[in-house]
Each structure stands twice: as C-alpha cells, then as structure tokens.
Amino acid sequence: MSNVDLIEMKIPAKAEYVGVIRLTLSGIANRIGFSYEEIEDIKVAISEAITNSITHGGVKEGEGEITISFGVYEDRLEVMVADDGESFQLNEVKSKIGPYKKSESMEDLREGGFGLFLIEVLMDKVQINNGLDGVTVLMTKYLNGVGVDLDDDQVSSQS
C-alpha cells in the first residue's frame, strides 16, 4: 500500500474562495512534479468542480460550505470536491449538455454543462458520487504518463 498525504480544506460556498484553492493546488501539484501545463489543467478542473458546487450545490451562495481534499501519492494527485447539495443523474445531465457527440456541429451544441465536460477531458479519472448527504467529485491526475484511457476502468502506462 502506498503512502498518502491528505490535505483537507473547507471554504464558504463563495466564488471568491476559488482562487485560494487554485493557489493551494498549484503548490501541491508543483511539489509532486507536475508540469506547468498539467497544473493549469488541474486548476481548470478543480475550478469547474467548485463552481458547480456553488452554482448547483443546493444552498444559496455563501450559506453553505465546500470541502476540498487533496490526496498526495507518489504517482498521482487525487482531488475531492464535496458539497451537501442535491444529487443528480449524471447520464441524464450528460444527455442534455455537451459536446458529447463528435458528429454534432458547433451550431447545434447545447448551452451549459461544459464544466463536467472539461473536468472529464482534463483529468485522467473522474468519479461523481451522488448521495443523500450531497455530491462528491473525485478527480485523479497521474504523474509521468500513467493514466486511464478513454472508457477504461484500469490504470495502464500511456505510450
């Protein structure tokens, strides 16, 4: 079993605290050894997840809190964003937003939902858990070219 350092933060559900988390993430990801481009990708993904929590978290902005956890491993960074918002059906949401179909023209793309799309594109693995106690987004970024291929459930080396 690998060692993990766990860093946990709680912020008010206010947009002005997203920058604090982005700065924290930058320091952690830099320490692990991610490149500048990878750090920027992770920052966009975590910003989208937090913004979704603020926007759709089931509480008025500023009245709830969001928990952000960083799991620091030798070969990856796991970032969890959790709120106490209402659950949702991920596949139903995906079917109404997108660009989830490559055959669609740009003019036919639906508004909204680009946050989930960006998170999935920028991170190696994304898991969204809905429950009675809220929504948790777990995002993983692997270090040194190790990751999960599209539509895979297993970790493998990328060439």
KEVEX-535144 format. One record per residue (C-alpha): residue in one letter; x, y, z; residue number from 1. Coordinates in nm, 2 decimals, padded with zeros to 4 digits. Layout:
N
<pt rest="a" c1="X" c2="Y" c3="Z" nr="NUM"/>
...
# end
This chain:
159
<pt rest="m" c1="00.00" c2="00.00" c3="00.00" nr="1"/>
<pt rest="s" c1="00.14" c2="00.34" c3="-00.09" nr="2"/>
<pt rest="n" c1="00.18" c2="00.63" c3="00.14" nr="3"/>
<pt rest="v" c1="-00.06" c2="00.92" c3="00.11" nr="4"/>
<pt rest="d" c1="-00.05" c2="01.27" c3="00.25" nr="5"/>
<pt rest="l" c1="-00.40" c2="01.41" c3="00.29" nr="6"/>
<pt rest="i" c1="-00.47" c2="01.78" c3="00.29" nr="7"/>
<pt rest="e" c1="-00.83" c2="01.90" c3="00.36" nr="8"/>
<pt rest="m" c1="-00.98" c2="02.24" c3="00.34" nr="9"/>
<pt rest="k" c1="-01.32" c2="02.38" c3="00.39" nr="10"/>
<pt rest="i" c1="-01.43" c2="02.70" c3="00.22" nr="11"/>
<pt rest="p" c1="-01.75" c2="02.90" c3="00.22" nr="12"/>
<pt rest="a" c1="-01.96" c2="02.84" c3="-00.09" nr="13"/>
<pt rest="k" c1="-01.85" c2="03.17" c3="-00.24" nr="14"/>
<pt rest="a" c1="-01.68" c2="03.23" c3="-00.57" nr="15"/>
<pt rest="e" c1="-01.41" c2="03.45" c3="-00.43" nr="16"/>
<pt rest="y" c1="-01.25" c2="03.15" c3="-00.25" nr="17"/>
<pt rest="v" c1="-01.19" c2="02.95" c3="-00.57" nr="18"/>
<pt rest="g" c1="-00.86" c2="03.14" c3="-00.61" nr="19"/>
<pt rest="v" c1="-00.74" c2="03.02" c3="-00.27" nr="20"/>
<pt rest="i" c1="-00.79" c2="02.66" c3="-00.37" nr="21"/>
<pt rest="r" c1="-00.62" c2="02.72" c3="-00.71" nr="22"/>
<pt rest="l" c1="-00.32" c2="02.86" c3="-00.53" nr="23"/>
<pt rest="t" c1="-00.31" c2="02.57" c3="-00.28" nr="24"/>
<pt rest="l" c1="-00.34" c2="02.32" c3="-00.57" nr="25"/>
<pt rest="s" c1="-00.06" c2="02.49" c3="-00.76" nr="26"/>
<pt rest="g" c1="00.18" c2="02.45" c3="-00.47" nr="27"/>
<pt rest="i" c1="00.08" c2="02.08" c3="-00.41" nr="28"/>
<pt rest="a" c1="00.10" c2="01.98" c3="-00.77" nr="29"/>
<pt rest="n" c1="00.43" c2="02.16" c3="-00.82" nr="30"/>
<pt rest="r" c1="00.58" c2="01.98" c3="-00.52" nr="31"/>
<pt rest="i" c1="00.47" c2="01.64" c3="-00.67" nr="32"/>
<pt rest="g" c1="00.64" c2="01.72" c3="-01.00" nr="33"/>
<pt rest="f" c1="00.36" c2="01.81" c3="-01.24" nr="34"/>
<pt rest="s" c1="00.44" c2="02.03" c3="-01.54" nr="35"/>
<pt rest="y" c1="00.31" c2="02.38" c3="-01.58" nr="36"/>
<pt rest="e" c1="00.06" c2="02.27" c3="-01.84" nr="37"/>
<pt rest="e" c1="-00.07" c2="01.98" c3="-01.62" nr="38"/>
<pt rest="i" c1="-00.10" c2="02.21" c3="-01.32" nr="39"/>
<pt rest="e" c1="-00.31" c2="02.46" c3="-01.53" nr="40"/>
<pt rest="d" c1="-00.53" c2="02.17" c3="-01.65" nr="41"/>
<pt rest="i" c1="-00.59" c2="02.06" c3="-01.29" nr="42"/>
<pt rest="k" c1="-00.66" c2="02.41" c3="-01.18" nr="43"/>
<pt rest="v" c1="-00.93" c2="02.45" c3="-01.45" nr="44"/>
<pt rest="a" c1="-01.09" c2="02.12" c3="-01.35" nr="45"/>
<pt rest="i" c1="-01.10" c2="02.20" c3="-00.98" nr="46"/>
<pt rest="s" c1="-01.23" c2="02.55" c3="-01.05" nr="47"/>
<pt rest="e" c1="-01.51" c2="02.40" c3="-01.26" nr="48"/>
<pt rest="a" c1="-01.60" c2="02.14" c3="-00.98" nr="49"/>
<pt rest="i" c1="-01.61" c2="02.41" c3="-00.71" nr="50"/>
<pt rest="t" c1="-01.81" c2="02.65" c3="-00.94" nr="51"/>
<pt rest="n" c1="-02.06" c2="02.36" c3="-01.00" nr="52"/>
<pt rest="s" c1="-02.08" c2="02.31" c3="-00.62" nr="53"/>
<pt rest="i" c1="-02.15" c2="02.68" c3="-00.57" nr="54"/>
<pt rest="t" c1="-02.40" c2="02.70" c3="-00.86" nr="55"/>
<pt rest="h" c1="-02.58" c2="02.37" c3="-00.82" nr="56"/>
<pt rest="g" c1="-02.49" c2="02.27" c3="-00.46" nr="57"/>
<pt rest="g" c1="-02.84" c2="02.32" c3="-00.33" nr="58"/>
<pt rest="v" c1="-02.76" c2="02.61" c3="-00.10" nr="59"/>
<pt rest="k" c1="-02.76" c2="02.98" c3="-00.17" nr="60"/>
<pt rest="e" c1="-02.41" c2="03.12" c3="-00.25" nr="61"/>
<pt rest="g" c1="-02.23" c2="03.20" c3="00.07" nr="62"/>
<pt rest="e" c1="-02.46" c2="03.00" c3="00.30" nr="63"/>
<pt rest="g" c1="-02.30" c2="02.65" c3="00.27" nr="64"/>
<pt rest="e" c1="-01.95" c2="02.52" c3="00.26" nr="65"/>
<pt rest="i" c1="-01.75" c2="02.31" c3="00.03" nr="66"/>
<pt rest="t" c1="-01.49" c2="02.05" c3="00.13" nr="67"/>
<pt rest="i" c1="-01.18" c2="02.01" c3="-00.08" nr="68"/>
<pt rest="s" c1="-00.93" c2="01.73" c3="-00.02" nr="69"/>
<pt rest="f" c1="-00.60" c2="01.66" c3="-00.18" nr="70"/>
<pt rest="g" c1="-00.46" c2="01.30" c3="-00.17" nr="71"/>
<pt rest="v" c1="-00.09" c2="01.33" c3="-00.25" nr="72"/>
<pt rest="y" c1="00.06" c2="01.00" c3="-00.37" nr="73"/>
<pt rest="e" c1="00.39" c2="00.92" c3="-00.53" nr="74"/>
<pt rest="d" c1="00.23" c2="00.86" c3="-00.87" nr="75"/>
<pt rest="r" c1="-00.08" c2="01.08" c3="-00.87" nr="76"/>
<pt rest="l" c1="-00.29" c2="01.35" c3="-00.72" nr="77"/>
<pt rest="e" c1="-00.65" c2="01.29" c3="-00.62" nr="78"/>
<pt rest="v" c1="-00.87" c2="01.59" c3="-00.56" nr="79"/>
<pt rest="m" c1="-01.21" c2="01.56" c3="-00.40" nr="80"/>
<pt rest="v" c1="-01.47" c2="01.84" c3="-00.40" nr="81"/>
<pt rest="a" c1="-01.77" c2="01.77" c3="-00.18" nr="82"/>
<pt rest="d" c1="-02.09" c2="01.97" c3="-00.11" nr="83"/>
<pt rest="d" c1="-02.42" c2="01.90" c3="00.06" nr="84"/>
<pt rest="g" c1="-02.62" c2="01.97" c3="-00.25" nr="85"/>
<pt rest="e" c1="-02.89" c2="01.77" c3="-00.41" nr="86"/>
<pt rest="s" c1="-02.79" c2="01.46" c3="-00.61" nr="87"/>
<pt rest="f" c1="-02.85" c2="01.43" c3="-00.98" nr="88"/>
<pt rest="q" c1="-02.85" c2="01.17" c3="-01.25" nr="89"/>
<pt rest="l" c1="-02.52" c2="01.21" c3="-01.43" nr="90"/>
<pt rest="n" c1="-02.62" c2="01.03" c3="-01.75" nr="91"/>
<pt rest="e" c1="-02.94" c2="01.23" c3="-01.78" nr="92"/>
<pt rest="v" c1="-02.74" c2="01.56" c3="-01.74" nr="93"/>
<pt rest="k" c1="-02.48" c2="01.44" c3="-02.00" nr="94"/>
<pt rest="s" c1="-02.75" c2="01.37" c3="-02.25" nr="95"/>
<pt rest="k" c1="-02.88" c2="01.73" c3="-02.23" nr="96"/>
<pt rest="i" c1="-02.55" c2="01.90" c3="-02.25" nr="97"/>
<pt rest="g" c1="-02.24" c2="01.85" c3="-02.43" nr="98"/>
<pt rest="p" c1="-02.03" c2="01.83" c3="-02.68" nr="99"/>
<pt rest="y" c1="-02.06" c2="01.46" c3="-02.61" nr="100"/>
<pt rest="k" c1="-02.12" c2="01.36" c3="-02.97" nr="101"/>
<pt rest="k" c1="-01.84" c2="01.43" c3="-03.21" nr="102"/>
<pt rest="s" c1="-02.09" c2="01.42" c3="-03.50" nr="103"/>
<pt rest="e" c1="-02.27" c2="01.74" c3="-03.38" nr="104"/>
<pt rest="s" c1="-02.18" c2="02.06" c3="-03.54" nr="105"/>
<pt rest="m" c1="-02.08" c2="02.36" c3="-03.33" nr="106"/>
<pt rest="e" c1="-02.40" c2="02.54" c3="-03.41" nr="107"/>
<pt rest="d" c1="-02.60" c2="02.25" c3="-03.26" nr="108"/>
<pt rest="l" c1="-02.42" c2="02.24" c3="-02.92" nr="109"/>
<pt rest="r" c1="-02.63" c2="02.29" c3="-02.62" nr="110"/>
<pt rest="e" c1="-02.56" c2="02.55" c3="-02.36" nr="111"/>
<pt rest="g" c1="-02.43" c2="02.46" c3="-02.02" nr="112"/>
<pt rest="g" c1="-02.26" c2="02.15" c3="-01.88" nr="113"/>
<pt rest="f" c1="-01.92" c2="02.24" c3="-02.02" nr="114"/>
<pt rest="g" c1="-01.78" c2="02.22" c3="-01.66" nr="115"/>
<pt rest="l" c1="-01.84" c2="01.85" c3="-01.64" nr="116"/>
<pt rest="f" c1="-01.70" c2="01.81" c3="-02.00" nr="117"/>
<pt rest="l" c1="-01.39" c2="02.00" c3="-01.91" nr="118"/>
<pt rest="i" c1="-01.33" c2="01.81" c3="-01.59" nr="119"/>
<pt rest="e" c1="-01.35" c2="01.47" c3="-01.78" nr="120"/>
<pt rest="v" c1="-01.12" c2="01.59" c3="-02.06" nr="121"/>
<pt rest="l" c1="-00.86" c2="01.75" c3="-01.83" nr="122"/>
<pt rest="m" c1="-00.83" c2="01.48" c3="-01.57" nr="123"/>
<pt rest="d" c1="-00.73" c2="01.11" c3="-01.61" nr="124"/>
<pt rest="k" c1="-01.01" c2="00.97" c3="-01.40" nr="125"/>
<pt rest="v" c1="-01.33" c2="01.13" c3="-01.27" nr="126"/>
<pt rest="q" c1="-01.59" c2="00.98" c3="-01.04" nr="127"/>
<pt rest="i" c1="-01.90" c2="01.15" c3="-00.93" nr="128"/>
<pt rest="n" c1="-02.09" c2="01.02" c3="-00.63" nr="129"/>
<pt rest="n" c1="-02.44" c2="01.13" c3="-00.55" nr="130"/>
<pt rest="g" c1="-02.59" c2="01.06" c3="-00.22" nr="131"/>
<pt rest="l" c1="-02.83" c2="01.18" c3="00.04" nr="132"/>
<pt rest="d" c1="-02.56" c2="01.38" c3="00.20" nr="133"/>
<pt rest="g" c1="-02.45" c2="01.56" c3="-00.12" nr="134"/>
<pt rest="v" c1="-02.24" c2="01.53" c3="-00.43" nr="135"/>
<pt rest="t" c1="-01.87" c2="01.44" c3="-00.43" nr="136"/>
<pt rest="v" c1="-01.65" c2="01.48" c3="-00.73" nr="137"/>
<pt rest="l" c1="-01.32" c2="01.27" c3="-00.72" nr="138"/>
<pt rest="m" c1="-01.07" c2="01.37" c3="-00.98" nr="139"/>
<pt rest="t" c1="-00.74" c2="01.19" c3="-01.04" nr="140"/>
<pt rest="k" c1="-00.43" c2="01.31" c3="-01.23" nr="141"/>
<pt rest="y" c1="-00.15" c2="01.07" c3="-01.28" nr="142"/>
<pt rest="l" c1="00.22" c2="01.17" c3="-01.29" nr="143"/>
<pt rest="n" c1="00.47" c2="01.06" c3="-01.56" nr="144"/>
<pt rest="g" c1="00.24" c2="00.95" c3="-01.83" nr="145"/>
<pt rest="v" c1="00.04" c2="00.69" c3="-01.63" nr="146"/>
<pt rest="g" c1="-00.33" c2="00.71" c3="-01.66" nr="147"/>
<pt rest="v" c1="-00.66" c2="00.58" c3="-01.77" nr="148"/>
<pt rest="d" c1="-00.75" c2="00.55" c3="-02.13" nr="149"/>
<pt rest="l" c1="-01.09" c2="00.68" c3="-02.25" nr="150"/>
<pt rest="d" c1="-01.37" c2="00.45" c3="-02.14" nr="151"/>
<pt rest="d" c1="-01.13" c2="00.23" c3="-01.94" nr="152"/>
<pt rest="d" c1="-01.16" c2="00.13" c3="-01.58" nr="153"/>
<pt rest="q" c1="-00.80" c2="00.02" c3="-01.54" nr="154"/>
<pt rest="v" c1="-00.47" c2="00.20" c3="-01.49" nr="155"/>
<pt rest="s" c1="-00.21" c2="00.15" c3="-01.76" nr="156"/>
<pt rest="s" c1="00.10" c2="00.31" c3="-01.90" nr="157"/>
<pt rest="q" c1="00.04" c2="00.55" c3="-02.18" nr="158"/>
<pt rest="s" c1="00.29" c2="00.55" c3="-02.47" nr="159"/>
# end
